[in-house]
Amino acid sequence: MPPFALVTGTSSGIGQAVARELLTRGWEVAGLARRAAPIDDPAYHHHLFDLADSGALPALVSDLCARYGIADRPRAGLVNNAAVVGELTGADRLDPRRLLATQAVNLVAPVFLAGAFVHRCPSSVPLRVVNVSTGAATRAFPGMTAYASSKAALRMAGMVMGSELDAAPTGRDVAILSFEPGVVDTAMQVTARSTPQAEFPSADLFVGFHQQGMLIPPEGPARAIADFLESNGQPHFAERRFGG
Ligand SMILES: NC(=O)c1ccc[n+]([C@@H]2O[C@H](COP(=O)([O-])OP(=O)(O)OC[C@H]3O[C@@H](n4cnc5c(N)ncnc54)[C@H](OP(=O)(O)O)[C@@H]3O)[C@@H](O)[C@H]2O)c1
C-alpha cells in the first residue's frame, strides 16, 4: 500500500500543488474543499466538505480513516492547508459571526484533524502533520485580526501537541510542522491586494508584493511540504519558513 495523505484545500493554490506533488511521488491523496479540484489521477480522491461545519468533523475523520485504512499504511500525512483570509478590516469593525466562521475553518478544523489523526494512527505508522502558517501569525499587520489570530492560535496548538508527544510515556514517530510558505501567487493574495485601503489598512503592503514581483509560484512550498511528509528523524514540533 502506498503512503496516504489528507490535504485540505485542494481546489486551488498551495493545497492543489501539494496534492499534485504527492501524487507524482506515489502517495495516495484524499483532498477536500467546498469546490471540486481539477486533479485527474486514480490515486486522488476528492471530498466536497465545508470545514466551517465543525459538528461534521468527527464523522468526516471516521469515514476517511476507515475508507483509506490509515492504520495499514507505511506512512500517513495530514496537510492542514485550507484557510480563509476572513474579514480584512480593523478589529473595531469585525462581525462576530464572520469572526467565528474564520476561526472554525482556520483553527478549529485543523486542530481537530491533527488531534484525530494522532489519536487514530497506530504507533507503527509514522505520521507527519503540516499546519500551513503565515508571517502574520507572529508579526502584527493592521486589519488582520481575524486571520492572524486564527493562525497564531494554530501555531501554538501545534506547539502544545508537540509538548504532549514529548511527555508521552511511549515514543511516537509523529512530527508536526508549522510552515510559512512565503508570499505565494494564489487567490488569497488577490483578495488581500484587492480590498480597498480605506477598509484594510495593510492593503498597500499586498499591492507592493505584487508590483515588486515578490510572489512565488505554489510549487516550491508544495515540494517543501512533501519533503517534510517523507522525512525521518523530526522533533515532535518544528517551524520553518519556505526559503528561510
Ligand atoms: N498565498 C500566500 O501568500 C500565503 C501566505 C501565507 C500563508 N498562506 C496560507 O496558505 C494556505 C493556502 O492558501 P492559498 O494561498 O493557496 O489560498 P487559496 O488559493 O485561496 O486556497 C485556499 C483553499 O482553502 C479551501 N477552503 C477555504 N475555505 C474552506 C472551507 N470552509 N472548507 C473547505 N475548504 C476551504 C479553498 O477551497 P474552497 O474555496 O473550494 O472551499 C482552497 O482550496 C492557507 O492556509 C493560507 O493561510 C498563504
The ligand as an ORCA input file, in Angstrom:
! r2SCAN-3c Opt
* xyz 0 1
  N      -0.796     32.884     -0.596
  C       0.021     33.344      0.326
  O       0.817     34.265      0.103
  C       0.022     32.728      1.689
  C       0.931     33.227      2.619
  C       0.961     32.669      3.895
  C       0.109     31.609      4.189
  N      -0.777     31.155      3.252
  C      -1.624     30.016      3.623
  O      -1.594     29.055      2.594
  C      -2.752     28.233      2.669
  C      -3.359     28.046      1.300
  O      -3.848     29.293      0.829
  P      -3.679     29.750     -0.679
  O      -2.799     30.912     -0.676
  O      -3.351     28.557     -1.531
  O      -5.163     30.303     -0.974
  P      -6.360     29.790     -1.862
  O      -5.944     29.573     -3.273
  O      -7.465     30.747     -1.568
  O      -6.719     28.345     -1.257
  C      -7.483     28.179     -0.110
  C      -8.022     26.762     -0.118
  O      -8.750     26.568      1.110
  C     -10.014     25.991      0.798
  N     -11.027     26.402      1.761
  C     -11.299     27.675      2.170
  N     -12.368     27.644      2.983
  C     -12.764     26.342      3.096
  C     -13.815     25.682      3.779
  N     -14.715     26.365      4.520
  N     -13.918     24.339      3.681
  C     -13.032     23.661      2.914
  N     -12.020     24.214      2.231
  C     -11.898     25.551      2.330
  C     -10.357     26.549     -0.579
  O     -11.275     25.690     -1.219
  P     -12.836     26.043     -1.473
  O     -12.963     27.526     -1.650
  O     -13.142     25.253     -2.703
  O     -13.553     25.517     -0.278
  C      -8.998     26.500     -1.261
  O      -8.777     25.227     -1.821
  C      -3.667     28.919      3.688
  O      -3.553     28.257      4.931
  C      -3.103     30.316      3.794
  O      -3.390     30.916      5.028
  C      -0.830     31.691      2.017
*
